[in-house]
Amino acid sequence: MFPRTNKRKAISTVLTTMIILVASVVLGTGVVIYGTSLFQTGGQQEAIAVQGVKLWVETDRSIAWGAAGIRNTGDKLVSVDTIQIRGTSVPFTNWYVDADQVRVSTDNFQSQFNHTGTLNNALYTNGLMKNDTDTGGVCAAAYAAGGYIVQDFDDAGAKSPICLKKSTGPQALNPGERMIVYFRTQDGVFSPVDSGSATSVSIFAGKTGAPTSVTVGNP
């Protein structure tokens, strides 16, 4: 006689088809979400725009200053961390920055940056740029605290003076934000004979940025 076999329950063809369909939908949805996330992440860009770059060297001593306006034109937070001239980086302690979005208005940002001369006495670091007008106005507290350079681009006109604070490290800018920086180059990078010559100023936020060609002027 043939041995008796037990009947085993099996998944029906309809249920199997349903499981396959549901698994396909879940897997497809996951792929779409992952692909969308990658697209959104890849679509965010780091970018900065640099304008109004100036360089000045004094004709009687080798003290050189520069200035620039920098704006975050991307859609990610950036940290401006490099100002380099002739292969030499300007140390953060030689940066003077104003990133207050009220003072660094569009008008101030698009101004012709000026040089107000340098100081050489026991009260200030040798070669520090002089403060401009209105030290008793909007920049009074900053001026009294020290470590600031005050600049007024329209001589007490409609434009607010800017209060450039001595830096200690990279300057963070949110998307759309602006900053104005004045910087003193390292000693020996320029000499008086460099006045009128062309050189490049490289300003970067990480890997974002590019060199800008500038003609060296004198105050």
KEDO-457284 format. One record per residue: residue in three letters; residue number from 1; chain; x, y, z of N, C-alpha, C in turn. Coordinates in steps of 0.05 Angstrom, whole numbers, plus 5000, padded with zeros to 4 digits. Layout:
# residues N
> ALA / NUM / A / X / Y / Z / X / Y / Z / X / Y / Z
...
# end
This chain:
# residues 219
> MET / 1 / A / 5017 / 4976 / 5000 / 5000 / 5000 / 5000 / 5017 / 5025 / 5000
> PHE / 2 / A / 5007 / 5046 / 4988 / 5022 / 5071 / 4988 / 5020 / 5084 / 5015
> PRO / 3 / A / 5042 / 5096 / 5024 / 5040 / 5110 / 5050 / 5022 / 5134 / 5049
> ARG / 4 / A / 5010 / 5139 / 5071 / 4990 / 5161 / 5072 / 5006 / 5188 / 5075
> THR / 5 / A / 4998 / 5206 / 5059 / 5011 / 5233 / 5060 / 4993 / 5253 / 5074
> ASN / 6 / A / 5007 / 5272 / 5089 / 4992 / 5293 / 5102 / 4988 / 5317 / 5084
> LYS / 7 / A / 4965 / 5329 / 5085 / 4960 / 5353 / 5070 / 4973 / 5377 / 5083
> ARG / 8 / A / 4989 / 5393 / 5069 / 5001 / 5417 / 5080 / 4988 / 5442 / 5067
> LYS / 9 / A / 4985 / 5462 / 5085 / 4973 / 5487 / 5075 / 4994 / 5502 / 5059
> ALA / 10 / A / 4986 / 5514 / 5037 / 5004 / 5529 / 5020 / 4992 / 5557 / 5014
> ILE / 11 / A / 5009 / 5576 / 5009 / 5000 / 5603 / 5002 / 4987 / 5602 / 4975
> SER / 12 / A / 4964 / 5613 / 4974 / 4949 / 5612 / 4949 / 4963 / 5630 / 4928
> THR / 13 / A / 4957 / 5625 / 4904 / 4969 / 5640 / 4882 / 4961 / 5670 / 4884
> VAL / 14 / A / 4936 / 5675 / 4892 / 4926 / 5703 / 4894 / 4942 / 5718 / 4915
> LEU / 15 / A / 4946 / 5705 / 4939 / 4960 / 5718 / 4961 / 4989 / 5723 / 4954
> THR / 16 / A / 5001 / 5704 / 4940 / 5029 / 5707 / 4932 / 5032 / 5731 / 4913
> THR / 17 / A / 5013 / 5734 / 4895 / 5013 / 5756 / 4876 / 5011 / 5783 / 4891
> MET / 18 / A / 4993 / 5783 / 4911 / 4989 / 5808 / 4926 / 5014 / 5816 / 4941
> ILE / 19 / A / 5028 / 5796 / 4953 / 5052 / 5802 / 4968 / 5073 / 5813 / 4950
> ILE / 20 / A / 5076 / 5802 / 4926 / 5096 / 5811 / 4907 / 5089 / 5840 / 4898
> LEU / 21 / A / 5064 / 5846 / 4894 / 5056 / 5873 / 4886 / 5062 / 5893 / 4908
> VAL / 22 / A / 5055 / 5887 / 4933 / 5060 / 5905 / 4955 / 5089 / 5910 / 4959
> ALA / 23 / A / 5105 / 5888 / 4957 / 5134 / 5891 / 4960 / 5146 / 5909 / 4938
> SER / 24 / A / 5136 / 5906 / 4914 / 5145 / 5922 / 4892 / 5139 / 5952 / 4896
> VAL / 25 / A / 5114 / 5957 / 4906 / 5107 / 5985 / 4911 / 5124 / 5997 / 4932
> VAL / 26 / A / 5129 / 5983 / 4955 / 5145 / 5993 / 4977 / 5174 / 5998 / 4967
> LEU / 27 / A / 5185 / 5979 / 4953 / 5212 / 5982 / 4942 / 5214 / 6005 / 4923
> GLY / 28 / A / 5194 / 6008 / 4905 / 5194 / 6030 / 4886 / 5193 / 6057 / 4900
> THR / 29 / A / 5176 / 6059 / 4921 / 5173 / 6084 / 4936 / 5199 / 6091 / 4949
> GLY / 30 / A / 5213 / 6071 / 4961 / 5238 / 6076 / 4974 / 5259 / 6087 / 4955
> VAL / 31 / A / 5260 / 6076 / 4931 / 5279 / 6085 / 4910 / 5273 / 6113 / 4902
> VAL / 32 / A / 5247 / 6120 / 4899 / 5240 / 6147 / 4891 / 5248 / 6167 / 4913
> ILE / 33 / A / 5242 / 6161 / 4938 / 5249 / 6179 / 4960 / 5279 / 6182 / 4962
> TYR / 34 / A / 5294 / 6161 / 4960 / 5323 / 6162 / 4961 / 5334 / 6179 / 4938
> GLY / 35 / A / 5323 / 6175 / 4914 / 5332 / 6190 / 4891 / 5325 / 6220 / 4894
> THR / 36 / A / 5302 / 6226 / 4905 / 5294 / 6254 / 4909 / 5313 / 6267 / 4929
> SER / 37 / A / 5319 / 6252 / 4950 / 5337 / 6263 / 4971 / 5365 / 6269 / 4959
> LEU / 38 / A / 5375 / 6251 / 4943 / 5401 / 6256 / 4930 / 5400 / 6280 / 4912
> PHE / 39 / A / 5378 / 6283 / 4897 / 5375 / 6306 / 4879 / 5375 / 6332 / 4894
> GLN / 40 / A / 5359 / 6333 / 4916 / 5358 / 6357 / 4932 / 5384 / 6364 / 4944
> THR / 41 / A / 5399 / 6344 / 4954 / 5425 / 6349 / 4966 / 5445 / 6359 / 4946
> GLY / 42 / A / 5444 / 6346 / 4922 / 5462 / 6353 / 4901 / 5456 / 6380 / 4889
> GLY / 43 / A / 5430 / 6389 / 4892 / 5422 / 6415 / 4881 / 5431 / 6438 / 4897
> GLN / 44 / A / 5438 / 6434 / 4923 / 5447 / 6455 / 4940 / 5477 / 6461 / 4934
> GLN / 45 / A / 5483 / 6487 / 4929 / 5509 / 6494 / 4921 / 5522 / 6514 / 4940
> GLU / 46 / A / 5548 / 6512 / 4943 / 5564 / 6533 / 4957 / 5575 / 6552 / 4937
> ALA / 47 / A / 5571 / 6578 / 4941 / 5581 / 6597 / 4922 / 5584 / 6624 / 4936
> ILE / 48 / A / 5606 / 6638 / 4929 / 5610 / 6666 / 4939 / 5616 / 6684 / 4915
> ALA / 49 / A / 5608 / 6709 / 4918 / 5615 / 6730 / 4899 / 5632 / 6751 / 4913
> VAL / 50 / A / 5654 / 6759 / 4900 / 5672 / 6779 / 4911 / 5672 / 6803 / 4893
> GLN / 51 / A / 5669 / 6827 / 4906 / 5668 / 6851 / 4890 / 5684 / 6874 / 4904
> GLY / 52 / A / 5691 / 6894 / 4888 / 5703 / 6918 / 4899 / 5731 / 6914 / 4911
> VAL / 53 / A / 5745 / 6893 / 4902 / 5771 / 6887 / 4915 / 5791 / 6910 / 4910
> LYS / 54 / A / 5805 / 6918 / 4932 / 5825 / 6939 / 4930 / 5850 / 6930 / 4944
> LEU / 55 / A / 5873 / 6940 / 4934 / 5899 / 6937 / 4948 / 5913 / 6964 / 4947
> TRP / 56 / A / 5925 / 6971 / 4970 / 5940 / 6996 / 4972 / 5967 / 6990 / 4985
> VAL / 57 / A / 5989 / 7003 / 4975 / 6014 / 7001 / 4989 / 6025 / 7030 / 4992
> GLU / 58 / A / 6035 / 7036 / 5016 / 6045 / 7062 / 5021 / 6071 / 7067 / 5005
> THR / 59 / A / 6075 / 7092 / 4997 / 6098 / 7098 / 4980 / 6123 / 7102 / 4996
> ASP / 60 / A / 6121 / 7105 / 5022 / 6145 / 7110 / 5038 / 6152 / 7087 / 5057
> ARG / 61 / A / 6135 / 7067 / 5059 / 6141 / 7043 / 5074 / 6124 / 7020 / 5064
> SER / 62 / A / 6133 / 6996 / 5070 / 6120 / 6972 / 5057 / 6096 / 6962 / 5073
> ILE / 63 / A / 6078 / 6980 / 5079 / 6053 / 6973 / 5093 / 6031 / 6972 / 5072
> ALA / 64 / A / 6018 / 6949 / 5070 / 5998 / 6945 / 5049 / 5972 / 6935 / 5062
> TRP / 65 / A / 5950 / 6947 / 5052 / 5923 / 6940 / 5061 / 5906 / 6933 / 5036
> GLY / 66 / A / 5885 / 6917 / 5042 / 5866 / 6911 / 5021 / 5838 / 6912 / 5032
> ALA / 67 / A / 5819 / 6911 / 5014 / 5791 / 6910 / 5022 / 5775 / 6895 / 5001
> ALA / 68 / A / 5753 / 6883 / 5010 / 5735 / 6868 / 4991 / 5708 / 6865 / 5003
> GLY / 69 / A / 5688 / 6863 / 4986 / 5661 / 6856 / 4993 / 5656 / 6827 / 4985
> ILE / 70 / A / 5644 / 6811 / 5003 / 5640 / 6783 / 4998 / 5610 / 6776 / 5004
> ARG / 71 / A / 5597 / 6762 / 4986 / 5569 / 6755 / 4990 / 5565 / 6725 / 4985
> ASN / 72 / A / 5550 / 6712 / 5002 / 5543 / 6684 / 4998 / 5521 / 6682 / 4977
> THR / 73 / A / 5527 / 6674 / 4953 / 5508 / 6672 / 4931 / 5497 / 6644 / 4928
> GLY / 74 / A / 5505 / 6625 / 4945 / 5495 / 6598 / 4943 / 5471 / 6594 / 4961
> ASP / 75 / A / 5464 / 6569 / 4967 / 5441 / 6563 / 4984 / 5450 / 6546 / 5008
> LYS / 76 / A / 5476 / 6547 / 5015 / 5486 / 6533 / 5038 / 5503 / 6553 / 5055
> LEU / 77 / A / 5505 / 6548 / 5081 / 5522 / 6563 / 5098 / 5551 / 6560 / 5089
> VAL / 78 / A / 5567 / 6582 / 5087 / 5595 / 6580 / 5080 / 5611 / 6594 / 5101
> SER / 79 / A / 5637 / 6587 / 5103 / 5655 / 6601 / 5121 / 5678 / 6611 / 5104
> VAL / 80 / A / 5681 / 6638 / 5103 / 5703 / 6650 / 5088 / 5728 / 6646 / 5105
> ASP / 81 / A / 5747 / 6631 / 5094 / 5770 / 6623 / 5111 / 5797 / 6629 / 5099
> THR / 82 / A / 5798 / 6640 / 5075 / 5824 / 6645 / 5062 / 5824 / 6671 / 5046
> ILE / 83 / A / 5844 / 6688 / 5052 / 5851 / 6710 / 5035 / 5881 / 6707 / 5030
> GLN / 84 / A / 5887 / 6703 / 5004 / 5915 / 6697 / 4997 / 5924 / 6716 / 4975
> ILE / 85 / A / 5949 / 6726 / 4979 / 5961 / 6744 / 4960 / 5990 / 6735 / 4955
> ARG / 86 / A / 5996 / 6732 / 4929 / 6023 / 6723 / 4921 / 6032 / 6698 / 4936
> GLY / 87 / A / 6013 / 6680 / 4940 / 6020 / 6655 / 4953 / 6021 / 6656 / 4983
> THR / 88 / A / 6016 / 6679 / 4995 / 6018 / 6683 / 5024 / 5990 / 6688 / 5035
> SER / 89 / A / 5982 / 6672 / 5054 / 5956 / 6676 / 5066 / 5957 / 6699 / 5087
> VAL / 90 / A / 5936 / 6715 / 5087 / 5933 / 6736 / 5107 / 5922 / 6723 / 5133
> PRO / 91 / A / 5936 / 6726 / 5155 / 5927 / 6713 / 5180 / 5900 / 6726 / 5189
> PHE / 92 / A / 5884 / 6710 / 5203 / 5858 / 6720 / 5212 / 5861 / 6745 / 5229
> THR / 93 / A / 5882 / 6747 / 5245 / 5886 / 6770 / 5263 / 5891 / 6796 / 5247
> ASN / 94 / A / 5895 / 6793 / 5221 / 5899 / 6817 / 5204 / 5873 / 6823 / 5188
> TRP / 95 / A / 5852 / 6809 / 5194 / 5826 / 6814 / 5181 / 5810 / 6833 / 5199
> TYR / 96 / A / 5795 / 6852 / 5188 / 5776 / 6868 / 5202 / 5750 / 6867 / 5187
> VAL / 97 / A / 5729 / 6856 / 5200 / 5705 / 6847 / 5186 / 5680 / 6861 / 5198
> ASP / 98 / A / 5662 / 6869 / 5180 / 5635 / 6876 / 5189 / 5615 / 6859 / 5172
> ALA / 99 / A / 5600 / 6843 / 5187 / 5580 / 6826 / 5174 / 5552 / 6832 / 5184
> ASP / 100 / A / 5549 / 6855 / 5197 / 5522 / 6864 / 5206 / 5506 / 6871 / 5181
> GLN / 101 / A / 5484 / 6858 / 5176 / 5469 / 6861 / 5152 / 5454 / 6887 / 5149
> VAL / 102 / A / 5452 / 6902 / 5172 / 5441 / 6929 / 5171 / 5462 / 6949 / 5162
> ARG / 103 / A / 5485 / 6948 / 5175 / 5507 / 6966 / 5167 / 5518 / 6959 / 5139
> VAL / 104 / A / 5521 / 6933 / 5134 / 5531 / 6925 / 5108 / 5507 / 6923 / 5089
> SER / 105 / A / 5496 / 6946 / 5084 / 5473 / 6949 / 5066 / 5482 / 6945 / 5037
> THR / 106 / A / 5463 / 6943 / 5019 / 5470 / 6941 / 4991 / 5486 / 6965 / 4982
> ASP / 107 / A / 5479 / 6989 / 4991 / 5493 / 7013 / 4984 / 5522 / 7012 / 4993
> ASN / 108 / A / 5526 / 7005 / 5019 / 5553 / 7003 / 5029 / 5569 / 6981 / 5016
> PHE / 109 / A / 5556 / 6958 / 5011 / 5569 / 6936 / 4998 / 5579 / 6943 / 4970
> GLN / 110 / A / 5564 / 6960 / 4956 / 5572 / 6967 / 4929 / 5589 / 6993 / 4928
> SER / 111 / A / 5597 / 7003 / 4951 / 5613 / 7028 / 4952 / 5641 / 7023 / 4941
> GLN / 112 / A / 5654 / 7046 / 4935 / 5683 / 7045 / 4930 / 5697 / 7046 / 4957
> PHE / 113 / A / 5710 / 7024 / 4964 / 5723 / 7023 / 4990 / 5747 / 7042 / 4990
> ASN / 114 / A / 5750 / 7055 / 5013 / 5771 / 7076 / 5015 / 5793 / 7069 / 5035
> HIS / 115 / A / 5814 / 7083 / 5033 / 5837 / 7080 / 5051 / 5839 / 7107 / 5066
> THR / 116 / A / 5840 / 7105 / 5092 / 5840 / 7130 / 5109 / 5867 / 7135 / 5122
> GLY / 117 / A / 5888 / 7123 / 5111 / 5915 / 7127 / 5123 / 5921 / 7108 / 5146
> THR / 118 / A / 5945 / 7107 / 5155 / 5953 / 7088 / 5176 / 5966 / 7103 / 5200
> LEU / 119 / A / 5964 / 7090 / 5222 / 5975 / 7101 / 5247 / 6002 / 7088 / 5253
> ASN / 120 / A / 6018 / 7103 / 5268 / 6043 / 7092 / 5277 / 6051 / 7105 / 5303
> ASN / 121 / A / 6038 / 7096 / 5324 / 6045 / 7106 / 5351 / 6041 / 7085 / 5372
> ALA / 122 / A / 6047 / 7091 / 5396 / 6047 / 7071 / 5418 / 6019 / 7061 / 5424
> LEU / 123 / A / 5999 / 7077 / 5417 / 5971 / 7070 / 5424 / 5960 / 7048 / 5406
> TYR / 124 / A / 5970 / 7046 / 5382 / 5959 / 7027 / 5363 / 5981 / 7009 / 5351
> THR / 125 / A / 5973 / 6986 / 5341 / 5992 / 6970 / 5327 / 6004 / 6985 / 5303
> ASN / 126 / A / 6029 / 6983 / 5299 / 6042 / 6997 / 5277 / 6028 / 6991 / 5251
> GLY / 127 / A / 6019 / 7012 / 5237 / 6007 / 7008 / 5211 / 5977 / 7003 / 5211
> LEU / 128 / A / 5964 / 7005 / 5234 / 5935 / 7001 / 5235 / 5921 / 7023 / 5219
> MET / 129 / A / 5901 / 7017 / 5204 / 5887 / 7038 / 5189 / 5872 / 7056 / 5207
> LYS / 130 / A / 5872 / 7082 / 5201 / 5858 / 7102 / 5217 / 5828 / 7099 / 5215
> ASN / 131 / A / 5815 / 7107 / 5237 / 5786 / 7107 / 5236 / 5776 / 7131 / 5220
> ASP / 132 / A / 5754 / 7127 / 5206 / 5741 / 7149 / 5191 / 5723 / 7165 / 5209
> THR / 133 / A / 5705 / 7180 / 5198 / 5687 / 7198 / 5213 / 5667 / 7182 / 5229
> ASP / 134 / A / 5652 / 7196 / 5246 / 5629 / 7186 / 5261 / 5636 / 7165 / 5281
> THR / 135 / A / 5660 / 7168 / 5294 / 5667 / 7149 / 5315 / 5650 / 7152 / 5339
> GLY / 136 / A / 5635 / 7174 / 5341 / 5617 / 7178 / 5364 / 5588 / 7171 / 5357
> GLY / 137 / A / 5583 / 7161 / 5333 / 5556 / 7154 / 5325 / 5550 / 7125 / 5327
> VAL / 138 / A / 5543 / 7113 / 5304 / 5533 / 7085 / 5305 / 5555 / 7066 / 5314
> CYS / 139 / A / 5580 / 7073 / 5311 / 5602 / 7055 / 5319 / 5614 / 7063 / 5345
> ALA / 140 / A / 5601 / 7080 / 5361 / 5613 / 7090 / 5386 / 5621 / 7067 / 5405
> ALA / 141 / A / 5603 / 7048 / 5410 / 5610 / 7027 / 5428 / 5632 / 7010 / 5418
> ALA / 142 / A / 5631 / 7004 / 5392 / 5652 / 6988 / 5380 / 5679 / 7002 / 5381
> TYR / 143 / A / 5679 / 7028 / 5375 / 5704 / 7044 / 5376 / 5716 / 7045 / 5404
> ALA / 144 / A / 5699 / 7049 / 5424 / 5708 / 7051 / 5451 / 5719 / 7024 / 5461
> ALA / 145 / A / 5709 / 7002 / 5451 / 5718 / 6976 / 5459 / 5746 / 6969 / 5448
> GLY / 146 / A / 5754 / 6983 / 5427 / 5780 / 6977 / 5414 / 5778 / 6954 / 5395
> GLY / 147 / A / 5799 / 6951 / 5379 / 5800 / 6929 / 5360 / 5781 / 6932 / 5336
> TYR / 148 / A / 5773 / 6957 / 5331 / 5755 / 6962 / 5308 / 5768 / 6983 / 5290
> ILE / 149 / A / 5760 / 6982 / 5264 / 5766 / 7004 / 5245 / 5739 / 7014 / 5235
> VAL / 150 / A / 5734 / 7040 / 5238 / 5709 / 7052 / 5229 / 5713 / 7064 / 5201
> GLN / 151 / A / 5695 / 7057 / 5183 / 5697 / 7068 / 5155 / 5670 / 7080 / 5148
> ASP / 152 / A / 5671 / 7103 / 5135 / 5647 / 7117 / 5126 / 5650 / 7124 / 5097
> PHE / 153 / A / 5634 / 7111 / 5080 / 5639 / 7113 / 5051 / 5628 / 7138 / 5038
> ASP / 154 / A / 5612 / 7154 / 5053 / 5601 / 7179 / 5041 / 5604 / 7203 / 5060
> ASP / 155 / A / 5625 / 7201 / 5078 / 5631 / 7224 / 5095 / 5607 / 7235 / 5110
> ALA / 156 / A / 5596 / 7218 / 5128 / 5573 / 7226 / 5145 / 5548 / 7233 / 5129
> GLY / 157 / A / 5545 / 7220 / 5106 / 5521 / 7223 / 5090 / 5500 / 7203 / 5098
> ALA / 158 / A / 5484 / 7194 / 5078 / 5462 / 7176 / 5084 / 5471 / 7148 / 5091
> LYS / 159 / A / 5494 / 7140 / 5082 / 5504 / 7112 / 5087 / 5514 / 7110 / 5116
> SER / 160 / A / 5506 / 7088 / 5129 / 5515 / 7083 / 5156 / 5545 / 7076 / 5155
> PRO / 161 / A / 5561 / 7086 / 5175 / 5588 / 7076 / 5177 / 5589 / 7046 / 5183
> ILE / 162 / A / 5610 / 7033 / 5175 / 5613 / 7005 / 5182 / 5634 / 7003 / 5204
> CYS / 163 / A / 5631 / 6983 / 5221 / 5649 / 6978 / 5244 / 5663 / 6952 / 5239
> LEU / 164 / A / 5688 / 6954 / 5230 / 5703 / 6930 / 5223 / 5717 / 6919 / 5247
> LYS / 165 / A / 5709 / 6896 / 5256 / 5720 / 6884 / 5280 / 5743 / 6865 / 5274
> LYS / 166 / A / 5764 / 6866 / 5290 / 5786 / 6848 / 5286 / 5777 / 6819 / 5288
> SER / 167 / A / 5786 / 6803 / 5269 / 5776 / 6776 / 5267 / 5793 / 6757 / 5284
> THR / 168 / A / 5781 / 6734 / 5290 / 5796 / 6713 / 5304 / 5795 / 6686 / 5290
> GLY / 169 / A / 5780 / 6685 / 5268 / 5777 / 6660 / 5253 / 5759 / 6663 / 5229
> PRO / 170 / A / 5752 / 6641 / 5216 / 5735 / 6643 / 5192 / 5709 / 6657 / 5197
> GLN / 171 / A / 5698 / 6670 / 5177 / 5673 / 6685 / 5179 / 5651 / 6670 / 5165
> ALA / 172 / A / 5631 / 6662 / 5181 / 5608 / 6647 / 5170 / 5587 / 6666 / 5158
> LEU / 173 / A / 5577 / 6658 / 5135 / 5556 / 6674 / 5121 / 5533 / 6655 / 5113
> ASN / 174 / A / 5509 / 6662 / 5122 / 5486 / 6648 / 5112 / 5479 / 6655 / 5084
> PRO / 175 / A / 5463 / 6639 / 5069 / 5456 / 6646 / 5042 / 5445 / 6675 / 5040
> GLY / 176 / A / 5456 / 6690 / 5021 / 5448 / 6717 / 5016 / 5462 / 6738 / 5033
> GLU / 177 / A / 5476 / 6730 / 5054 / 5488 / 6750 / 5072 / 5514 / 6762 / 5059
> ARG / 178 / A / 5521 / 6786 / 5069 / 5544 / 6801 / 5058 / 5563 / 6807 / 5081
> MET / 179 / A / 5588 / 6812 / 5074 / 5608 / 6822 / 5092 / 5627 / 6840 / 5078
> ILE / 180 / A / 5639 / 6858 / 5092 / 5661 / 6875 / 5082 / 5685 / 6869 / 5099
> VAL / 181 / A / 5708 / 6864 / 5087 / 5732 / 6858 / 5102 / 5755 / 6876 / 5092
> TYR / 182 / A / 5769 / 6888 / 5112 / 5794 / 6902 / 5107 / 5816 / 6884 / 5118
> PHE / 183 / A / 5838 / 6882 / 5105 / 5859 / 6864 / 5114 / 5887 / 6876 / 5109
> ARG / 184 / A / 5905 / 6871 / 5127 / 5932 / 6880 / 5124 / 5949 / 6856 / 5115
> THR / 185 / A / 5964 / 6860 / 5094 / 5981 / 6838 / 5084 / 6005 / 6834 / 5102
> GLN / 186 / A / 6016 / 6810 / 5100 / 6041 / 6805 / 5115 / 6063 / 6823 / 5106
> ASP / 187 / A / 6081 / 6831 / 5124 / 6104 / 6847 / 5117 / 6121 / 6833 / 5097
> GLY / 188 / A / 6130 / 6848 / 5077 / 6147 / 6836 / 5057 / 6133 / 6827 / 5032
> VAL / 189 / A / 6107 / 6825 / 5033 / 6092 / 6816 / 5009 / 6093 / 6838 / 4988
> PHE / 190 / A / 6091 / 6864 / 4996 / 6092 / 6886 / 4978 / 6113 / 6906 / 4987
> SER / 191 / A / 6123 / 6921 / 4968 / 6141 / 6944 / 4973 / 6130 / 6968 / 4958
> PRO / 192 / A / 6140 / 6992 / 4964 / 6130 / 7016 / 4950 / 6131 / 7014 / 4919
> VAL / 193 / A / 6150 / 7000 / 4908 / 6153 / 6998 / 4879 / 6131 / 6982 / 4866
> ASP / 194 / A / 6115 / 6967 / 4883 / 6093 / 6951 / 4872 / 6069 / 6968 / 4865
> SER / 195 / A / 6068 / 6994 / 4873 / 6046 / 7011 / 4866 / 6043 / 7013 / 4836
> GLY / 196 / A / 6019 / 7008 / 4826 / 6013 / 7008 / 4797 / 6015 / 6981 / 4784
> SER / 197 / A / 6025 / 6962 / 4798 / 6028 / 6935 / 4786 / 6003 / 6919 / 4790
> ALA / 198 / A / 5999 / 6898 / 4774 / 5976 / 6881 / 4776 / 5983 / 6856 / 4792
> THR / 199 / A / 5965 / 6848 / 4809 / 5968 / 6823 / 4824 / 5941 / 6811 / 4829
> SER / 200 / A / 5941 / 6787 / 4841 / 5915 / 6773 / 4845 / 5910 / 6770 / 4874
> VAL / 201 / A / 5885 / 6772 / 4882 / 5876 / 6767 / 4909 / 5857 / 6743 / 4908
> SER / 202 / A / 5863 / 6722 / 4922 / 5847 / 6698 / 4923 / 5831 / 6697 / 4949
> ILE / 203 / A / 5805 / 6696 / 4947 / 5788 / 6694 / 4970 / 5771 / 6669 / 4968
> PHE / 204 / A / 5772 / 6652 / 4988 / 5758 / 6627 / 4987 / 5741 / 6621 / 5012
> ALA / 205 / A / 5720 / 6607 / 5008 / 5705 / 6595 / 5030 / 5706 / 6564 / 5025
> GLY / 206 / A / 5725 / 6551 / 5039 / 5730 / 6523 / 5032 / 5743 / 6521 / 5005
> LYS / 207 / A / 5730 / 6507 / 4987 / 5740 / 6504 / 4960 / 5726 / 6523 / 4940
> THR / 208 / A / 5708 / 6539 / 4951 / 5692 / 6558 / 4935 / 5706 / 6585 / 4934
> GLY / 209 / A / 5710 / 6595 / 4909 / 5722 / 6621 / 4906 / 5740 / 6621 / 4882
> ALA / 210 / A / 5753 / 6644 / 4877 / 5770 / 6647 / 4854 / 5788 / 6671 / 4857
> PRO / 211 / A / 5811 / 6672 / 4843 / 5828 / 6695 / 4844 / 5816 / 6719 / 4830
> THR / 212 / A / 5821 / 6743 / 4839 / 5813 / 6768 / 4827 / 5837 / 6785 / 4821
> SER / 213 / A / 5839 / 6794 / 4796 / 5862 / 6811 / 4788 / 5857 / 6840 / 4798
> VAL / 214 / A / 5877 / 6851 / 4811 / 5875 / 6878 / 4823 / 5900 / 6894 / 4816
> THR / 215 / A / 5897 / 6920 / 4811 / 5919 / 6938 / 4807 / 5925 / 6951 / 4834
> VAL / 216 / A / 5950 / 6948 / 4843 / 5958 / 6959 / 4869 / 5959 / 6990 / 4868
> GLY / 217 / A / 5944 / 7003 / 4886 / 5944 / 7032 / 4887 / 5960 / 7041 / 4911
> ASN / 218 / A / 5959 / 7068 / 4916 / 5971 / 7079 / 4940 / 5951 / 7097 / 4954
> PRO / 219 / A / 5952 / 7099 / 4980 / 5932 / 7115 / 4994 / 5930 / 7143 / 4985
# end
